[in-house]
Each structure stands twice: as C-alpha cells, then as structure tokens.
Amino acid sequence: MLTSDCDNSIPRKTALKHPMAGPLLRGLLFASLALFTACDGSSPEEANAAVETNQAIPVATETARLGSVRSTIGITGTLSAMQEVTITAEGAGRVVALDTVLGQRVEQGQPLAHLDDIVERAQRAQAEAQLMQAEANLGLARADFARNDKLREQGAVSELQHEQTRVREETASAAATAARAGLQLAQQSLSNTVVRAPFDGTVASVQLELGALVAPGTPAFQLVAIEQIKVDGGVPAREVGLLQSGQAVRVVVPTLGGAIYDGVLAHVGPAPDPRTRTYPIEVHVDNAEGRLRPGMVARLDVIVGQRDDAILVPETAVIEGDQPIVFVVEGDIATKRAVTLGRSDEGHVEIREGVANGDTVVTLGRQHLSDGSRIQRYELPATDSAEPRP
C-alpha cells in the first residue's frame, strides 16, 4: 500500500506568541462554539437558528503551504539481531566460574565461563615432559648419525651400522613430532575448559549453572550482536518492482512510543516466500543507543519517491465523503470547495485540486459552517502534537 509523510519543515502561521495564547484561544474558541449548542439552555433547534441568522461563527484556520510529500510502501517487520549464536561448551567438566551475566556487553575472546581444568593441566604438563624427552632423544640420534656418517666415509663402520643409526634418527624425529602434536592437543583441551565469546555482542541468555557438570556440545550462552539491527518483512509482488537496495526506510517502533529510526533497505529477495507469497526484504538500522531489541515489531515505510511542491493542509480541514470538501476563507466568508486528495500522513494531507498555495482553510468549527457562512477567525499557535513528524 502506498502512503506518504509530510516534511516537518512546513511553517505554520501563528497569530499570538505568548506561551498561554494557545490554551486561552482554544478555550475561547470552544466556549464560543458551545454557545451555539448550550448557551442559556437553548435547544439544538435554537442553536441552528442562531447559525442561520448569519452570526459570525468562531473558527480556527491555517494556511495551505507547499511542502514535501514522500511516496512510501508500508510494511510490517520484525526486529532481529544482526548476528546471533548459541555458544556451546567445547570441553567437559564442572562449571567452577561464571564470568558474565545476562545483558552484559562482551568482546570477542572474552571468557564467559570456566570449567574445572585440573586434569587438563596435568595432561599438558605430561605432554610438555614427553616433548622434552623426545627432543632430547632426537638430539642424541642426530649426533650419533652425524658421527657415524663420518666414520663410514673413513671405512670405520659398515653400511649396516650406518643404516641403523639413520633409522634411529628418523624414529626419534617422528617421536618428537608426535610429542609436539600431543602437546598441542593437551593445550587445546585446556583451552576448551574456558568458554569464550566468538564475537563482540551482548549476552542474551545464560544456560550454565555454577557447579553443574557439562559435556562437549552443552548449550552455554546465547550471544547477539545488536549494535546494528535488521528488520525482516515481506512485500507483495505488485510492489516489489519499486524496491531496490539502498533506499531510505523510516522505521517506526510502537513499543518504544512510536520512536522513529532511519534505516536502509539492504536486501530484496529474488523469489517469494512459499508460505506468504511475499518477497522477503531486510532493512538495517543503527542501534547505538541499544533501545531496539530482537522480537520487537516495527512499521517500515520504504521511501520510493518524493515531491517537494505538494500543497498541504491539516487533515482536520478536510470533511470526508463521496466528495471531500474544505472551507476556504476569504475575508470573513467561508466558501465550501470540493477538493481532490493526494497522499496523507502524520496529520497533513496533500491537496491536488481545489486549494492553492496560500489559501486559508478552516480547521476547527467547520461542522457549523455552510457555504457562504460568515466567520470570526482565530489562528491558533501550532502545538507539537499537531506538527507532522519527519
């Protein structure tokens, strides 16, 4: 579905600058309007008669102005971590230390838990001793072979004796290689007693308990990277042709009070999901403050076009119906005017036909007007709640 939003820079005309002007004028306006329905206990028929006597009807007005209106495709998406992994124990043993807590920010390689490593340390010490012995034997075998090689050149030893010393040297070399491999295995086993973070991230769950026995493959922690969040959604086939990587996306998160984030369309799937028949998309959003969390739902407005010369009026100025109308003020007379509406969002609507830039339109009190009604105009100071959001 195509929607749009209005530029927040649209100026509003204000008649009064005093900080109490808005509330006072609104109170005056609504009190004045109430005179037509409840003054001195008059009946609705009497109020209508008062209107028909061409008394000046109090209304609030605003000026139609040029502004930006953006064409968007609205999508609902779900937030997820850019990277997520279940960390499992690689070693076996009893948990002797938990070095992190739920929600903690950790860096790549940082220890998260320690297992009992008494056996692994002993195995490493044994492997180190075996390597020292193997290297010593290799040194002796090489020296013996070198000496025997010189004696053979002098004819002091037989070929058989020379061959035997060569075999002993090669055997000692192989034993030293095996000892070095054994030490590497022992070192790896010792390293496996420490559970470490594979990347920078935040601990999403802790599945180990102090004192528990674990085996290789036991789930230990859930780690997520949320410095940047991705939002997954789906687009119907009729709209997927309007999308391309790199387009700007406005991300609105209702659970954060409607907070708005700037995102970028990162990927558009080449084929539809067989279950939903929509094309998957992925939007990337910076999450430096860490407020965005996996599992939240967001509204995505993918911006596919923008026009900067749209005529915009508040939505409260438009009377909906088979033929939308607004009341345009000239002097103290309100004239009913049929309009053609364009896109609308965040409290403003585009007028494609029927209103010109600079026209004054009625925004409050229009329900009491008819074509040619005489009005008393109040231009109320704009409020934050009435301003369109970017």
C-alpha positions as CSV (number, residue, x, y, z in Angstrom):
1,M,0.0,0.0,0.0
2,L,1.4,3.4,-0.9
3,T,1.4,6.0,1.8
4,S,3.3,9.2,2.4
5,D,4.6,11.5,5.0
6,C,5.0,15.3,5.2
7,D,8.0,17.4,5.7
8,N,8.4,18.6,9.2
9,S,9.7,21.9,8.0
10,I,6.2,23.1,6.8
11,P,5.8,26.5,8.5
12,R,2.6,27.4,10.4
13,K,1.2,30.9,10.8
14,T,0.7,31.9,14.4
15,A,-1.2,35.0,15.5
16,L,0.0,35.1,19.1
17,K,3.4,34.3,20.6
18,H,2.5,34.3,24.4
19,P,3.0,30.8,25.9
20,M,-0.6,30.9,27.2
21,A,-2.0,32.0,23.8
22,G,-2.7,28.5,22.6
23,P,-4.7,27.2,25.6
24,L,-6.5,30.5,26.0
25,L,-7.6,30.8,22.4
26,R,-8.6,27.2,22.2
27,G,-10.7,27.7,25.4
28,L,-12.3,30.8,23.9
29,L,-12.9,29.1,20.6
30,F,-14.6,26.0,22.1
31,A,-16.6,28.2,24.5
32,S,-17.8,30.3,21.6
33,L,-18.7,27.2,19.6
34,A,-20.6,25.9,22.6
35,L,-22.8,29.0,22.5
36,F,-24.5,27.5,19.5
37,T,-25.5,24.3,21.3
38,A,-25.8,25.1,25.0
39,C,-25.9,28.8,25.7
40,D,-28.6,29.8,28.2
41,G,-30.1,26.3,27.9
42,S,-31.0,26.8,24.3
43,S,-32.1,23.8,22.3
44,P,-30.2,22.4,19.3
45,E,-33.0,23.9,17.1
46,E,-32.4,27.3,18.6
47,A,-28.6,26.9,18.0
48,N,-29.3,26.1,14.4
49,A,-31.5,29.2,14.2
50,A,-28.6,31.2,15.5
51,V,-26.3,29.9,12.8
52,E,-29.0,30.7,10.2
53,T,-29.2,34.4,11.4
54,N,-25.7,34.8,9.8
55,Q,-24.0,35.5,13.1
56,A,-20.1,35.3,12.8
57,I,-19.1,31.7,13.6
58,P,-15.8,31.4,15.5
59,V,-13.4,29.0,13.7
60,A,-9.7,28.2,13.7
61,T,-7.8,28.4,10.4
62,E,-4.4,27.6,8.9
63,T,-2.8,28.4,5.7
64,A,-2.2,25.9,2.9
65,R,1.5,25.7,2.2
66,L,4.0,24.0,-0.1
67,G,5.8,21.1,1.5
68,S,7.4,17.7,0.8
69,V,5.3,14.6,0.4
70,R,7.0,11.2,0.1
71,S,5.6,8.1,-1.6
72,T,6.2,5.1,0.6
73,I,5.5,1.4,0.7
74,G,4.2,0.4,4.2
75,I,5.4,-2.9,5.6
76,T,5.3,-4.6,8.9
77,G,8.5,-6.2,10.1
78,T,10.1,-7.9,13.0
79,L,13.4,-6.9,14.5
80,S,16.2,-9.4,14.9
81,A,19.9,-9.4,15.8
82,M,22.4,-8.8,13.0
83,Q,24.3,-11.8,14.4
84,E,23.1,-14.5,16.9
85,V,24.6,-17.7,18.0
86,T,24.3,-20.3,20.7
87,I,27.7,-20.9,22.4
88,T,28.3,-24.4,23.5
89,A,30.9,-25.9,25.8
90,E,33.8,-27.5,23.9
91,G,35.2,-29.3,26.9
92,A,33.9,-31.5,29.7
93,G,33.9,-30.8,33.4
94,R,32.3,-29.0,36.3
95,V,31.5,-25.3,36.0
96,V,33.7,-23.5,38.5
97,A,33.2,-19.9,37.5
98,L,30.6,-17.8,35.6
99,D,32.3,-14.7,34.3
100,T,29.3,-12.9,32.7
101,V,25.7,-12.1,33.4
102,L,22.5,-11.7,31.4
103,G,22.6,-8.5,29.3
104,Q,26.3,-7.9,29.7
105,R,28.3,-6.4,26.8
106,V,31.3,-8.7,25.9
107,E,34.1,-8.6,23.5
108,Q,35.4,-11.2,21.1
109,G,37.6,-13.7,23.0
110,Q,36.4,-12.6,26.5
111,P,36.0,-15.5,29.0
112,L,32.3,-16.2,29.8
113,A,32.8,-19.3,32.0
114,H,35.5,-21.7,33.3
115,L,35.3,-25.4,33.8
116,D,37.4,-27.4,36.2
117,D,40.8,-27.8,34.5
118,I,42.9,-29.9,36.9
119,V,43.0,-32.9,34.6
120,E,43.8,-30.8,31.6
121,R,46.6,-29.0,33.3
122,A,48.2,-32.3,34.3
123,Q,47.8,-33.7,30.8
124,R,49.5,-30.6,29.4
125,A,52.4,-30.9,31.9
126,Q,52.8,-34.6,30.9
127,A,52.8,-33.6,27.2
128,E,55.4,-31.0,27.8
129,A,57.6,-33.5,29.6
130,Q,57.2,-36.1,26.8
131,L,58.1,-33.4,24.2
132,M,61.3,-32.5,26.2
133,Q,62.3,-36.2,26.3
134,A,61.5,-36.7,22.6
135,E,63.5,-33.7,21.6
136,A,66.5,-34.8,23.7
137,N,66.4,-38.3,22.1
138,L,66.2,-36.7,18.7
139,G,69.3,-34.6,19.5
140,L,71.3,-37.7,20.5
141,A,70.1,-39.6,17.5
142,R,71.1,-36.8,15.1
143,A,74.6,-36.5,16.8
144,D,75.1,-40.3,16.6
145,F,74.1,-40.3,12.9
146,A,76.4,-37.5,12.1
147,R,79.3,-39.2,13.8
148,N,78.5,-42.5,12.2
149,D,78.3,-40.8,8.8
150,K,81.9,-39.6,9.1
151,L,83.1,-43.0,10.3
152,R,81.5,-44.6,7.2
153,E,83.5,-42.2,5.0
154,Q,86.6,-43.4,6.7
155,G,85.6,-47.0,6.3
156,A,85.4,-47.5,10.1
157,V,81.7,-48.7,10.2
158,S,79.8,-51.0,8.0
159,E,76.8,-49.9,5.8
160,L,74.5,-51.9,8.1
161,Q,75.7,-49.9,11.2
162,H,75.3,-46.7,9.3
163,E,71.8,-47.6,8.2
164,Q,70.8,-48.5,11.8
165,T,71.9,-45.0,13.0
166,R,69.9,-43.4,10.2
167,V,66.8,-45.3,11.2
168,R,67.2,-44.4,14.9
169,E,67.5,-40.7,13.9
170,E,64.3,-40.8,11.8
171,T,62.5,-42.7,14.6
172,A,63.5,-40.1,17.1
173,S,62.4,-37.3,14.7
174,A,58.9,-38.9,14.3
175,A,58.6,-39.3,18.1
176,A,59.4,-35.6,18.6
177,T,56.8,-34.7,16.0
178,A,54.2,-36.9,17.8
179,A,55.1,-35.3,21.1
180,R,54.6,-31.8,19.7
181,A,51.2,-32.8,18.4
182,G,50.4,-34.3,21.8
183,L,51.3,-31.0,23.5
184,Q,49.0,-29.1,21.1
185,L,46.1,-31.5,21.9
186,A,46.7,-31.1,25.6
187,Q,46.9,-27.3,25.2
188,Q,43.6,-27.3,23.2
189,S,41.9,-29.5,25.8
190,L,43.0,-27.0,28.5
191,S,41.8,-24.1,26.3
192,N,38.4,-25.8,25.9
193,T,37.8,-25.5,29.7
194,V,37.2,-21.8,29.1
195,V,34.0,-20.7,27.2
196,R,34.8,-17.6,25.3
197,A,32.7,-15.0,23.2
198,P,33.2,-15.7,19.5
199,F,32.4,-12.0,18.6
200,D,31.6,-8.7,20.2
201,G,28.0,-8.8,21.4
202,T,25.5,-8.9,24.3
203,V,24.7,-12.0,26.4
204,A,21.0,-12.8,25.6
205,S,20.8,-15.9,27.9
206,V,22.9,-17.8,30.4
207,Q,22.2,-21.6,30.3
208,L,25.0,-22.8,32.6
209,E,24.8,-23.1,36.4
210,L,27.7,-22.9,38.8
211,G,28.8,-26.4,39.8
212,A,26.9,-28.2,37.0
213,L,28.6,-30.9,35.0
214,V,28.8,-30.3,31.3
215,A,29.8,-32.3,28.3
216,P,31.1,-31.1,24.9
217,G,28.2,-29.5,23.0
218,T,26.2,-28.4,26.1
219,P,24.5,-25.1,25.3
220,A,26.1,-22.4,27.5
221,F,25.2,-18.9,26.4
222,Q,23.1,-17.1,23.7
223,L,25.1,-14.2,22.3
224,V,23.6,-11.5,20.0
225,A,25.2,-8.6,18.1
226,I,22.7,-5.6,18.3
227,E,24.8,-2.6,17.6
228,Q,23.0,-2.8,14.3
229,I,19.6,-4.4,14.0
230,K,18.0,-6.0,11.0
231,V,14.3,-5.9,10.3
232,D,12.7,-8.6,8.2
233,G,9.5,-8.1,6.3
234,G,7.6,-9.1,3.2
235,V,6.4,-7.2,0.1
236,P,3.6,-8.2,-2.3
237,A,4.6,-8.9,-5.9
238,R,2.7,-5.8,-7.1
239,E,5.1,-3.5,-5.1
240,V,8.4,-5.4,-5.2
241,G,9.4,-3.8,-8.5
242,L,9.5,-0.4,-6.8
243,L,12.2,-1.5,-4.3
244,Q,16.0,-1.6,-4.7
245,S,18.8,-1.9,-2.3
246,G,20.0,1.4,-0.7
247,Q,16.6,3.0,-0.5
248,A,15.9,5.0,2.7
249,V,13.4,3.5,5.2
250,R,11.6,5.1,8.1
251,V,11.3,2.6,10.9
252,V,8.6,3.3,13.5
253,V,8.6,1.1,16.7
254,P,5.2,1.3,18.5
255,T,6.6,-0.4,21.7
256,L,9.1,2.5,22.1
257,G,6.3,5.1,22.0
258,G,6.4,5.4,18.2
259,A,10.1,6.1,18.1
260,I,11.4,6.7,14.6
261,Y,14.7,5.4,13.3
262,D,16.4,5.9,9.9
263,G,17.1,2.6,8.1
264,V,18.4,1.4,4.8
265,L,17.0,-1.3,2.6
266,A,19.8,-3.8,2.5
267,H,18.4,-6.8,0.6
268,V,15.3,-7.7,-1.5
269,G,14.7,-11.4,-2.0
270,P,14.7,-12.7,-5.6
271,A,11.8,-15.2,-5.0
272,P,8.7,-15.1,-2.9
273,D,8.2,-16.9,0.4
274,P,6.2,-20.0,-0.5
275,R,4.1,-19.6,2.7
276,T,3.2,-15.9,2.5
277,R,3.7,-15.3,-1.3
278,T,5.6,-12.1,-0.4
279,Y,9.1,-11.2,-1.3
280,P,11.4,-11.0,1.7
281,I,13.3,-7.8,2.5
282,E,15.9,-6.9,5.0
283,V,16.4,-3.4,6.5
284,H,19.4,-2.4,8.5
285,V,19.1,0.1,11.4
286,D,21.8,1.5,13.6
287,N,21.2,0.8,17.2
288,A,23.9,2.8,19.0
289,E,21.7,3.5,22.0
290,G,20.7,-0.1,22.3
291,R,16.9,0.6,22.7
292,L,16.0,-1.7,19.8
293,R,15.6,-5.3,20.8
294,P,15.1,-8.5,18.8
295,G,11.5,-9.6,18.7
296,M,10.0,-6.1,18.5
297,V,7.6,-5.3,15.8
298,A,8.1,-2.2,13.6
299,R,6.3,-0.4,10.8
300,L,8.6,0.1,7.8
301,D,8.0,3.0,5.3
302,V,10.2,2.4,2.3
303,I,10.6,5.7,0.5
304,V,10.2,5.1,-3.2
305,G,9.6,8.7,-4.3
306,Q,9.2,12.3,-3.2
307,R,7.6,15.5,-4.4
308,D,8.7,18.8,-2.8
309,D,6.0,21.1,-4.2
310,A,2.9,19.5,-2.8
311,I,0.1,21.7,-1.3
312,L,-0.6,20.5,2.2
313,V,-3.3,21.3,4.7
314,P,-4.1,19.7,8.1
315,E,-6.3,16.6,8.0
316,T,-8.7,18.4,10.3
317,A,-9.5,20.8,7.5
318,V,-11.0,18.0,5.3
319,I,-14.6,16.9,5.5
320,E,-14.5,13.3,4.2
321,G,-17.3,11.9,2.0
322,D,-18.0,10.8,-1.6
323,Q,-16.7,14.2,-2.5
324,P,-14.2,15.6,0.1
325,I,-14.5,19.3,0.8
326,V,-12.8,22.1,2.7
327,F,-13.9,25.5,3.7
328,V,-11.7,28.2,2.3
329,V,-11.8,31.6,4.0
330,E,-11.9,34.9,2.0
331,G,-12.2,37.9,4.3
332,D,-14.9,36.8,6.8
333,I,-16.7,34.4,4.5
334,A,-16.1,30.6,4.4
335,T,-16.7,29.1,1.0
336,K,-17.2,25.4,0.5
337,R,-14.8,23.9,-2.0
338,A,-14.5,20.4,-3.4
339,V,-11.0,19.0,-3.4
340,T,-9.0,16.1,-4.8
341,L,-6.9,14.5,-2.2
342,G,-3.4,13.0,-2.6
343,R,-1.3,11.3,0.0
344,S,-1.5,11.9,3.7
345,D,0.4,11.0,6.8
346,E,1.1,12.4,10.3
347,G,-1.7,14.9,10.4
348,H,-1.4,16.5,6.9
349,V,-2.9,15.7,3.6
350,E,-1.9,16.7,0.1
351,I,-4.5,18.7,-1.9
352,R,-4.1,18.0,-5.7
353,E,-7.0,20.1,-6.8
354,G,-9.3,22.7,-5.2
355,V,-6.9,24.6,-2.9
356,A,-4.0,26.9,-3.9
357,N,-0.8,27.6,-2.0
358,G,-1.6,30.4,0.5
359,D,-5.3,29.7,0.8
360,T,-6.7,29.9,4.3
361,V,-8.7,26.8,5.3
362,V,-10.9,26.2,8.4
363,T,-9.5,23.5,10.7
364,L,-11.8,23.8,13.8
365,G,-15.5,24.7,13.8
366,R,-16.2,23.6,10.2
367,Q,-19.1,21.4,11.3
368,H,-21.1,24.5,12.0
369,L,-20.4,26.1,8.5
370,S,-22.3,26.1,5.3
371,D,-21.3,27.6,2.0
372,G,-21.0,31.4,2.5
373,S,-21.1,31.4,6.3
374,R,-19.7,34.5,8.0
375,I,-16.9,33.6,10.3
376,Q,-14.7,35.1,13.1
377,R,-11.2,33.7,12.5
378,Y,-8.7,32.6,15.1
379,E,-5.3,31.4,14.0
380,L,-4.1,29.2,16.8
381,P,-0.4,28.7,17.7
382,A,0.8,25.3,16.5
383,T,1.4,22.6,19.0
384,D,4.0,19.8,19.0
385,S,1.3,17.2,18.8
386,A,-0.1,18.9,15.6
387,E,3.2,19.0,13.8
388,P,3.9,16.3,11.3
389,R,6.8,14.1,12.1
390,P,9.5,13.7,9.6
